[in-house]
Amino acid sequence: MIRCRNFVFKAFFMLKGLAISPGYAMGQVYCLRHIQLESIESSTISSSEIDNEIDRFKNAIEISRSEINQLLELPQIKSSLEISNIFQAHLTLIDDPDLQKEVSKRIKNQMHDVQSVVGSVIKDYSNFFRNLPDPQFQGKAIDIMDVGKRILKNCRKRKSSSTSSNSFEEGMIIAAEDLTPSEIVGFSPSRIRGIVIEAGTPTSHASILARSLGIPALIQVKELMQKVHNGCYAIIDASCGQLIVNPDESLRHKYTCELENFRQRQQKVLASMSEPSISIDNIPVSLKANIGQLSDLDAVQANNADGIGLYRTEFAYLTRRTFPTENELFQAYSEVFGKLNGASLTIRTIDIGGDKISHLMGNTLERNPELGWRAVRMALDCEEVFTTQLRAILRVAALARSGQMGILFPMISNIEELRKIKQLLNRTHEGLIKSGEPSPENIKIGIMVEIPSVALLAERFAKEVDFFAIGSNDLVQYTLAVDRTNSKVSHLYQPANPAVIQLIKHVVDVARQNNVKVSLCGEIAGDVRYTILLLGLGLRELSMNSILIPAVKQIIRNVSICEIEKLVEPLLHLDTSEEVERALDKLNQKLGLQ
């Protein structure tokens, strides 16, 4: 800012970031600065006060749990699998017995009040995750701080006088070093025009929330909090990853037009929601939804999904203190099945491990969690738990017509593993028959193709299964040996990398040659930048967050797939992901899709 006599000139500047949610935003900036845990004053207590302080903590846990359960009932959270999963994970953290024991122990041993003890425990836990060598767990530090601050707030005898979300005008751009999920949902969606964050990764919970809520957002904006201040005017241009601060009138006018054009395109998308997903040359493309719980079905039906392409079942094991019984699982799965009105349902078996820690399963932090004890590897070692789930799935499949329901096994890496799983499935099926339970005549068996070893041997796996589901998130990660949650290497996470494209193309071609169905259910399935690429590679079934279906459908209805296949073919011969991305951008522009 430059001062000259009585005038103030606001200097124009631009900051570069990584766009993680599309669109444009214009408005004044609100800088959200966090209270540091170090600022909490510590008070010594007497031995007679120990039980009272522990009771305050237990009460705060109950209130916090109730608050999160209320959040899970909000429409903007219930309608999004990704968002609800975040807060389900918060419930798991709140009920962590180790956390609760540590707080109680420190109150007794240190003779300090509950607020200072909770603050120190949360700080220690958060720092532990932040300092782990695996960046996947570093992101958990934000979740722990989020949950910790909620508990801390509810430990206080008086309400905090800190700045509330109502202290700024509507239509602001939120700027922060980082944001927690609770902070984002604490703002009414109508109040936030955009989000800019100094830290963050594309897979951080702040990023997931911004995408799910349709808020234009940038992350990894260097020196953001040093350079912007409350009240300055800014523009987010997510199309090129720029934050434009103190723009002149001509720039404001330009982006007012861009914003209006963007809104008009969104209106066209919404207008075609009820139309079938068929291309100009009459080729149908099935657009299915990913879900994790029964409440997700409202959004599935609202967005006219063609069925459930991926029902993630692990959340029943992440949010409970006891294992779900066979009847509880059967009830949950059959409720989902019953609400689909005859549409197809694919249930994926437990995929716990990696970043999903379950106290029930006994899995703990591993040095290389994505390469460790997870998914079917864990399931085969916990056969009784796995068999319980298989029995529940088979009982639901007995209610379905032939071909309506499929069972999907995640994280398969070799033929031996798959055959062991199939043997266990057969034994479980036989057990149902012997016990007199209804059992399915024909349930489709599929595997996630998310490890290069499976993609490369797709022809051999095709002889063992009925369908493939390409999990592009992990396939990219494992093919390129890059942790997409690590901000230092996240630029190397390239869905359009030629190696990844070749693997997807190979799997699709093999599936077609062997009459095996194939779908893709990673993030790029719902990313409109890649829709023509996936169609050009031969995919005719995509599964995604249901709120993304209308935009993908709009593209499909406005292209000729035969033409797309010809246009995409030259991209298979490009050498770098940058070349592929540029070529895709040109194709999207040429076809009027951007």
N, C-alpha and C positions, 0 to 999 in steps of 0.2 A: 504494500500500500504506500503511495507517494503523497505527501502533504505539501501544499503550496498555498501560503496565506490561509484564507478561510475555506479553501476547496480541498476535497479529498478525491484523488484519482485512484480507482481500484485497478491495479495492474492485471492485464489479461495473461493467463498462462494455461498450459495443458499438462495433464499428468497421464501417463500410460498405465494401463492395467490389463488384467485378463478378464474378458467377458464370460460370465457363467450363466447369465440369464438374458435373453434377447430383449430388444426394444430400445426406446428412448425415454429419458426423463428430464424434466426441467423444473427448477425451483430453488428455493433457498436451502442452504446447508445447515443441518443441525449436528453438531459434534457431540457424540456420546462418549464421555470419559468415565472410566470405571473407578469405583472406590477400591483402594488397595486393602487386602486383608491385613497388611502390616499396621494399618491405622486403627485396628480394633484395640481398645484399651483392655488390659487384663486386670481382673479384680480377684483378690484372695478370698476364699470362703472358709468357713469353719467346718469341722467334721459333722456338725448337726445339720449343715445345709447341703451336704453331698446328695442325699436322696432327693431333695427338692430340685437340685440342678439337673440330676439325671431324669427326673420326671418331666422337667421343662423340655429336655431334649426329646424324650419319647413323644411328648405332646406335639412338638414341632415336626417330628417325623410323620405323625398321623395327619396333621394339617397339610403338610407338603404333599403327602400321598393323595389326599382329597383334592388339592388344587390341581395336581397333574391329571387326575381322573376327570375333573371338570374340563380341563383343556382338551382332553381326548374326545369330549362330546361336542366341541365347537365345530360348526360346519366346515370351516376352512381346513381343519385338521382331520376330521372324519373322512373328508372327500379325497384325501391324499395318503396313499400307502406310505410314501417316504416320510412324511411329517409324523404320522401316527407312530411309525416305528421308532422315531427319535425319542418320543415321549414315553413309549413303552420301555425303551432302554433306560430312561430316567427313573422309572419305577423300579427297575432292577437295581440300579445304583442305590436308591433310597433304602431298599430292603437288603442291601449287602450286610450280612451279619458281621463281617470283619470290620467294616466301618463303624457299625453301632457299638461293637465291643471296644474298639479303640477309643472312641469318645468317652464311654463310661469309665474305662480304665484310667484315662488321663485325668478325668474329673476327680477320681478317687486318689490317684497317686500325686497329682500336682496341686490339688486343693485350689483349683482355679474355677472361675465361673464358666457356665456353659458356652457363652458367646465366644470368649477367647479360645476355649478348647476346640470348639467346632471350627473356628477360623484357622487354628494351627493345624488341625488334622486335614482339613480340606487343602490347605496350602501344601502340606507334605505329600498328600496323595497326588495332587495335581503336578507338583514338581517331579514326583517319581515317574509319572507317565511322560511328562515333557522331556525328561532327560534320558529316556530309553533310546537305544540306537535305532530301533525300528520306528520310522515316522508314522506308521499306521496307528501306533498307540499314542503318539504325541498328540494326535487330534482328540484323544479321549480327555486330555487335560481340560479342554473347553467344557466338555460335558460335566466333568467333576466340579469345576468351578460354578457352572450353572446350577447344578443340584445343590452344591454347598451353600451358595448364596441364598437359595430359596429356604433351605433349612435354617440358615443364620437369621434371615428375616423373621422367620416364625418362632425363633427363640427369644426375640426381643419382647420386652414387656410393654414397650411403647412403639407405635408405628414410626418407621423411618421418615425423616424429613427430607430425604434425598429427592432430587429432581424426578418428577414423574413423566410418563409419556405424554401427558396432556399439557406440558409446559411450553410446547411450541405450536405454531400455527399448522393448519392442515396443508398437505401438499409439499412436504419437505423431503430433501434427500438426506438420508442418514449416513454420516461418516463416522467410522470407528476404527480403532486398531484391530479389533475383532468383535464379533457378535456371538452371543449365545442364542440357542433356539428360543428360550423363554423371553429374551429381550425382543426378538423379532415378532413373536406372536403377541407380545404385550402391547404392541402398537396396533391400532385398528388398521386393516389393510388399506382403507381409503385415505389414511393419513400419510402413508409412505408412497412417494413417487419413485424412489430409487434408493439403492444401497451401494456404498463404496467402502471397501475394507482394505486396510493396510496389509494385513496378513491373509491367511486363508488358503485353501486348496479347492480345486473343482469338486472334490468329494466331501468337503467339510459340511457339517450340518447347516451352517449358515447358507452355503451355496445350494444345498438341496432344498432348503426352505424357500429361498428366493425364486428358484426355478418353479417349484410347485405352486407358489402363490402368484406367479407371473409378474414378479417385480424385477425390472431391469437392474442388473447388478454387475459391479466390477470388483475383483479381488486383486491382491498383490500390487496395490498402488503404493509405490515407494514414497516415503516422506509425506504421506497424506496428512497426518495429524499435525505436522510442523507447518504445512503450507496453507491449509484451509482453516477458516474460522467460522463461528456461528454467524449466520445471516448473509454470508457471501452467496452470490447467485452462481449456479453451476448447471451444466448440461451433461448428462450421461449419454454417450453414443456407444451402445454395446456392439454395434455392427463393426466398429474398428477398435474397440477397447480403449476409448478415450474419455477422460473427465475434463471438460472445458470449463474453466473458472473465470468469472467476470467477462463473459462474452459481450461483444458490442451488439447493437440493434440488428445489424445485417445477419449475424450468426443466429440471434434469437429468432428472427423471422424464418431463416432457412430451416431451423430445427422445429419450429412450430408446424411448418409444412410437412416435414419428415414424420413428425409424430401423428399428424392427421392421416397421412397416407398409411402409416402402420396400423392405426385404428381401423381404417376402412378395410384393410386386408384381413384383420381379425374378425370383422363383422361378416365378411364373405365366408370365412371358415365356419363360423357359428351357424350361418344360414344353411350350410350343406350337411349339418350333423346327421339328419335323418335319412340322407341319401345313401344308396349302397356304395360300397368301396369297389368300384369297377372303372377300369381305365377307358379312354376314348375308343380303343380298339377292342372293347368288351372282354378284357381279361380281369377276372376277379382277384382281389388280394385280400386275404383274411387279416383283419386287424383285431387282435385280442388284447386282453388286459392282464396286467400283473397285480395280484392281490396278496394280502397277508392275513386278513381277518374278514369276518362277516360284514362289518360296517363299511368295507370298501365297495360293496356291491351297489350302493346307491349311486356312486360316481360311475361305476361300470355301466349301469343301465342308462344313466343320464347321457353318457357319451356314445351310446349305441355300439358297444363292443360286440364282436362276433363270438364271444365266449371267453373263457379264462385260459390263457396260454401258460400261466405260471402262478400256481398257488403256493406261496412260501409258507411252510408249516412250522418253522423253528421257533416262532414267537411264543408258542404255547409252552416251550421249554425255557424261555428266557425270562418270563415274567411270573413264574410260579415258585413256590417253596417246596412243592411236591410234584412228582411226575404225574402227568395227566393219565387217566385210566383209558383203557380201550373204549369204554362206552362214552367217556367225555370227548375223545377224539372223534369217534363215530358221529356223535351228536353234532359237533362243530362242522365236520366235513359234509354231513348229510344236509345240514341247514343251507350251506353254500350251494350244494348240488340242487336242492329243492327250489332255490330262488332263481336258477338259471333258465327255467322254462324250456328245457330241452337243448340248450346250447352246450357246447363241449366244455369239459373241465380236465385240466392237467394238474395233478397234484405232485409237487416235488417233495421228496422225503427230506428228513432233517438235514439241514446244512449248517451245523454248529461248528465253531472253530474259527480260525482267522481272527477277525475283529469281534466275533460273537462269543462272549464268554458266558457259560452257563454253570452256575454252582451245582445244579442238579447232575450234570454230566461229568463234573469233576475236572473239566479242562481249565488250564491256567495259562498265564502268559508264556509264550514260547519265543525263542530268539527269532525264528523265521515262521511266524504263524500261518502265513498263506501257503507255506510248503510243508506244514506240519500235520498234526493230528486233527483232522476236520472232515466233515461231510461223511461219505461212505466209509472212510477209514475209521472214523469214530464209531459209526453205526455197526460195523462188523465186529468191533471189539466190545460193544454194548448190545449184544444180540437180543437180550430179553426186552430191552427198551425199544429196539428197532422192530422186533417182531410184533410188539403191541401196536405200533403205528401201522405196520403192514396189514395186520388183521383189520384194523379200523378202515383203512383205505379199501381193502378188498370187499368188505361188507357194504360200503357205499357203492362200489363198482357193480355189485350184484343188483343194485336198483336201476342201473343205467342200461340203455339199449346198446347193442354191439357197436363198438367204435366211438361211443360218446365220451368215454373217460380213459385217461391215460395216467400212468405212474412214471414219474421222471426221477432218475437217479443222478445226483450231482457229483462233480469232482472225480469222475471215473478217469483213471490214468492208464489202465492196461486191461487186456482181455481177461486175465485171470480174476481180477477184481470184479468185473462184470459178471463172470460166470458164477462166482461165489454168491453174489447178490441174487442172481436168478435162481440158484439152488435154494437159497433161504426163502425166496418168494414162493417157490414151488412147495416147499415143506409147509410154509404157512398156509398156503391154499389147501393142501391136503388136510391140515389140522382143522381148518374150518369145516370141511366136508365131514370129517369124522365126528366133530362136535355137533353136527346138525345145523350149523349156521348157514344161511344163504351165501352162496359164493358165485362170483362172476363166471359166465361162460367164456367171455373174451375181454380181457383188459389189455390195452395197448401198452407196450413197454418201451420207454425211451431213455436216452442219456443226454446229459449236458455235454456239449462239445466245447470245452473251455481250456483244455490242455493241448498243446501242440502235438503230443504223442498220439492223441486220439484223432485229431484232424488229419494227420499224416497217414494214419492207418484206417481212414474212414471206410474204405471198401471192406475191410475185414469186420469192422464193427457193424456195418450194414447188414451182415448175415446174422447178427445176434439180436437185433432190435427192430421195432416197428417205426420209430421216428427219432430224429435228432432235434435238439434244441441248442442252437449256437449261443453260448453265453459270451458275448463279445467283450464285456468288461474284463473278465479274467483272461480271455484269449489274448487280448492286446497286452495285458500286464505280463503274462507268462511268455509270450512270444518275444517281446522286446526287453524282458528282464528289467522292468521299470515299475517302481512303486508310485502309483498315481496320486497317493496322498502326501508324497514328499515334495514340497514346493521347490526343492533344489533340482529335481529331475522330472517334475510333472510335465515340462515342455516336451519330454521324450515319450510321453504317453500319447501315441498317435493312432487313432482309429483308422486313419486313411493311409497308414504305412503300407507300402507295396507287399511286404511279407504277410501282413494280416489279410489284405485283400485276396492274395493268392490262396491262403488257407481257407477263407470263407468260400471262395469260388470253387475250390477243390471239393469241399464238403457238399456244397449244393449240387455240383455235377454228379458226384458219386451217389448222392441220395436219389437224384432223378433216374440215373441208370439202373438203380437197384429197387426202384419203386418204394423207397422209404421217404416218408414225409419229413420235411425240414422247415424249421422256423428259426428266427433270430429274436432273442429276448433281452439284449443288452441296451445300454443307454442310447446307442445310435439308432435303435429301432424307432425311437420317438423324436429323433433330432432331424428336422426337416432339411437340414443341409445335406444329409446323407441319403435321403429317401430314394433319389434317382439312382444313386450308386448301388444300393441294395436291390432295387428292381432290376437294374442292369446286370447284376450278378446272378439273377435268376430266382431270387427269393419271392415267394408268393404268400408268405405268412409272417407277420411281425407281431410281437407281443410287447406291451409298453405300459407305462402309467396311463390310466384311462383318460386323463385330462388332455393327453397329447394326441389322442386318436383323431379328433376333428381336423387338426392342422395337417396331419399326414394324409388323411383321406382326401382333403382338398387338392393336394398335389397329385395323388393317384388319379382322381377324376378329371384332371386337366392335362394328362400326358398319354401318349401312345407308347405302350411298353415295348412293342416291336421296334419303334424308333429309338427308345431309350437304350435298348440292348446294343444297338449299332453305335450310338453316341458314346456309350460307356466303354466299349471294347478297347479303344485306344488307350484308355487310362490304365489298363492292365499292363501296359508296356512302359509306364513311367518309372523313374528310378527313386524318387524321393516323395515323402508325404507332402512336402510343400508344393511340388509339381501337381500332385493329385488334388490337393485342396484348391489350388488356383484353377485347375481345369474344371473342377466341380462348380466353383463359383461362376465361371464363365458359362457353363451349361445351364445352371439355375437361372442366370440372368437372360440367356438366350431364349429359354423356355418361358420367361416371365414369371418365375417362381420366387423371385426375391423382391 
